[in-house]
Amino acid sequence: MIDRTQVGIIGAGPAGLTLALLLKKQGVNCIVLENQSRAYCESRVRAGLLEQNTVDLFNELGIAGRLNKEGLKHEGVIFSFNGERIRVPFEELTHGRSITIYGQQEVVKDLIAANIEKGVPILFGAEVYNIKGIETSPVAFYQQDGIEHQLSCDFVAGCDGFHGISRQTLPADCYKTYSKEYPFSWLGILAHAEPSSDELIYAYHERGFALHSLRSEKVSRLYLQVENGDTIDNWNDEKIWDELAVRLGTKGFTLNRGKIFEKGITPMRSYMIDNMQYGRLFLAGDAAHIVPPTGGKGLNLAVADTRFLAEALVDWYKNESDDQLDAYSANCLRRIWRAQDFSNFMTYLFHKQAEHGSFEYQLQKSRFDYIRLSVAQATTIAENYVGLKAI
Ligand SMILES: Cc1cc2nc3c(=O)[nH]c(=O)nc-3n(C[C@H](O)[C@H](O)[C@H](O)COP(=O)(O)OP(=O)(O)OC[C@H]3O[C@@H](n4cnc5c(N)ncnc54)[C@H](O)[C@@H]3O)c2cc1C
């Protein structure tokens, strides 16, 4: 068992696996410790919207073969307000930038395969239960097959998601927390149903929000706003399809139905800390921030963090400079705040928060009308949606 490496990475999600590849490319050694099995990581259904920057980075890393072939490139998005639809043509408004729909589990499969091919050790079933010495010489303590191990490193990258151990290891007084729970949740389904539209449809309806999305030419991904505390037992398949048909409905639109093979309810939350580093421990991805999924930013932010972290670590190894490491949090936070704002904006634009016809409803309707009336407003939404190039 290897017991020393340059960068110990906790978590084989999009953040940890992308970081490992970026470091390996620059000759920095790392080991990834992941508490779940490979099969579990490769089948975990989550995000599916890749910003232009994420697609560009995966191309730079040489891992976008399947993504470019099987991913569905989208040049616009449809917004619906009580059945009235508008299209935001983001490729036209952002000088050719777009998004690509490609399931997170496919991203993870590609990243794991590339890491293994390049010789990056990924230890599955290895749960990190303690991290010590983060001021100067960190050691990750982990358990695999009931046996305890230690991994000494120059740095630890905490890419272990929202419930991981890394954020808990930061001294509590070294960061401030920002958190917001939304008063609604998302019921999400995956179904063997041909997508009913080539593009995503975000719909405000007086019965609540609905989103039409897709994963392939044969699989649809759809969501409904439900109340916090609602359970999946309250929603049989027919009720889900009927509700989606009402909320997404407009003249001439037919919702394609099919066999639902995955369904679940997820609460909506914004969360972040304002410092992602202490000593030699650096956080990336969901370990440091959560956004409501309405803006499709979670996975993209995770990947964006790793670009800064890899550059900073490589600079330390090659030039013995601390400058980029010191600037890591500040560099990430600009994009994270932008994504928090955009995700919050999209959430409040489309979710039902107050009675139909109330003051809040009229403001929502006016915001929707403004997108239709103003190229400037549509452009603002488009450039946030596809992701700002630099920030
Ligand atoms: C149900 C759900 C639906 C989502 N839907 C969307 C969406 O539609 N759009 C969107 O943009 N985003 C969505 N997200 C968010 C997106 O999936 C995340 O932002 C993304 O996974 C972040 O990647 P990450 O690598 O930072 O964290 P994760 O993907 O969470 O990876 C962290 C990894 O660390 C491992 N780990 C944790 N603790 C330990 C430990 N102690 N030791 C070793 N390993 C550990 C975990 O097993 C996991 O594999 C969703 C998230 C969830 C939970």
The ligand as a Tripos MOL2 file, in Angstrom:
@<TRIPOS>MOLECULE
LIG
   53    58     1     0     0
SMALL
NO_CHARGES

@<TRIPOS>ATOM
      1 C1        -29.5210   14.4410   -5.7850 C.3       1 LIG1
      2 C2        -28.6640   15.5010   -6.4480 C.ar      1 LIG1
      3 C3        -29.0590   16.0490   -7.6730 C.ar      1 LIG1
      4 C4        -28.2830   17.0390   -8.2810 C.ar      1 LIG1
      5 N1        -28.7060   17.5770   -9.4720 N.ar      1 LIG1
      6 C5        -27.9520   18.5410  -10.0400 C.ar      1 LIG1
      7 C6        -28.3330   19.1330  -11.2780 C.ar      1 LIG1
      8 O1        -29.3650   18.7950  -11.8530 O.2       1 LIG1
      9 N2        -27.5170   20.0930  -11.8120 N.ar      1 LIG1
     10 C7        -26.3360   20.4740  -11.1990 C.ar      1 LIG1
     11 O2        -25.5940   21.3110  -11.7360 O.2       1 LIG1
     12 N3        -25.9480   19.9280  -10.0530 N.ar      1 LIG1
     13 C8        -26.7100   18.9770   -9.4570 C.ar      1 LIG1
     14 N4        -26.3110   18.4270   -8.3110 N.ar      1 LIG1
     15 C9        -25.0360   18.8620   -7.7830 C.3       1 LIG1
     16 C10       -23.8610   18.1470   -8.4450 C.3       1 LIG1
     17 O3        -24.1660   16.8020   -8.6150 O.3       1 LIG1
     18 C11       -22.6710   18.3750   -7.5310 C.3       1 LIG1
     19 O4        -22.4220   19.7690   -7.5100 O.3       1 LIG1
     20 C12       -21.4100   17.6240   -7.9590 C.3       1 LIG1
     21 O5        -21.5620   16.2490   -7.7580 O.3       1 LIG1
     22 C13       -20.2210   18.1430   -7.1460 C.3       1 LIG1
     23 O6        -19.1050   17.3330   -7.3730 O.3       1 LIG1
     24 P1        -18.0460   17.0740   -6.2150 P.3       1 LIG1
     25 O7        -16.9760   16.2780   -6.8360 O.co2     1 LIG1
     26 O8        -17.7010   18.3490   -5.5650 O.co2     1 LIG1
     27 O9        -18.8330   16.2470   -5.0880 O.3       1 LIG1
     28 P2        -19.4770   14.8010   -5.1490 P.3       1 LIG1
     29 O10       -19.9500   14.4720   -6.5050 O.co2     1 LIG1
     30 O11       -20.4500   14.7620   -4.0350 O.co2     1 LIG1
     31 O12       -18.2620   13.8190   -4.8250 O.3       1 LIG1
     32 C14       -17.7330   13.6910   -3.5390 C.3       1 LIG1
     33 C15       -17.1670   12.2810   -3.3870 C.3       1 LIG1
     34 O13       -16.5100   12.1730   -2.1190 O.3       1 LIG1
     35 C16       -16.8000   10.9100   -1.5650 C.3       1 LIG1
     36 N5        -16.5920   11.0120   -0.0960 N.ar      1 LIG1
     37 C17       -17.3600   11.6750    0.7880 C.ar      1 LIG1
     38 N6        -16.8630   11.5490    2.0230 N.ar      1 LIG1
     39 C18       -15.7380   10.7760    1.9130 C.ar      1 LIG1
     40 C19       -14.7970   10.2950    2.8520 C.ar      1 LIG1
     41 N7        -14.8910   10.5810    4.1540 N.pl3     1 LIG1
     42 N8        -13.7660    9.5320    2.4030 N.ar      1 LIG1
     43 C20       -13.6320    9.2450    1.0810 C.ar      1 LIG1
     44 N9        -14.5160    9.6820    0.1510 N.ar      1 LIG1
     45 C21       -15.5660   10.4530    0.5530 C.ar      1 LIG1
     46 C22       -18.2400   10.6520   -1.9900 C.3       1 LIG1
     47 O14       -18.5730    9.2770   -1.9610 O.3       1 LIG1
     48 C23       -18.2370   11.2100   -3.3980 C.3       1 LIG1
     49 O15       -17.9310   10.2350   -4.3670 O.3       1 LIG1
     50 C24       -27.0790   17.4580   -7.6680 C.ar      1 LIG1
     51 C25       -26.6850   16.9040   -6.4510 C.ar      1 LIG1
     52 C26       -27.4650   15.9380   -5.8230 C.ar      1 LIG1
     53 C27       -27.0150   15.3730   -4.4990 C.3       1 LIG1
@<TRIPOS>BOND
     1     1     2 1
     2     2     3 ar
     3     2    52 ar
     4     3     4 ar
     5     4     5 ar
     6     4    50 ar
     7     5     6 ar
     8     6     7 ar
     9     6    13 1
    10     7     8 2
    11     7     9 ar
    12     9    10 ar
    13    10    11 2
    14    10    12 ar
    15    12    13 ar
    16    13    14 ar
    17    14    15 1
    18    14    50 ar
    19    15    16 1
    20    16    17 1
    21    16    18 1
    22    18    19 1
    23    18    20 1
    24    20    21 1
    25    20    22 1
    26    22    23 1
    27    23    24 1
    28    24    25 2
    29    24    26 1
    30    24    27 1
    31    27    28 1
    32    28    29 2
    33    28    30 1
    34    28    31 1
    35    31    32 1
    36    32    33 1
    37    33    34 1
    38    33    48 1
    39    34    35 1
    40    35    36 1
    41    35    46 1
    42    36    37 ar
    43    36    45 ar
    44    37    38 ar
    45    38    39 ar
    46    39    40 ar
    47    39    45 ar
    48    40    41 1
    49    40    42 ar
    50    42    43 ar
    51    43    44 ar
    52    44    45 ar
    53    46    47 1
    54    46    48 1
    55    48    49 1
    56    50    51 ar
    57    51    52 ar
    58    52    53 1
@<TRIPOS>SUBSTRUCTURE
     1 LIG1         1 GROUP 0 **** ****
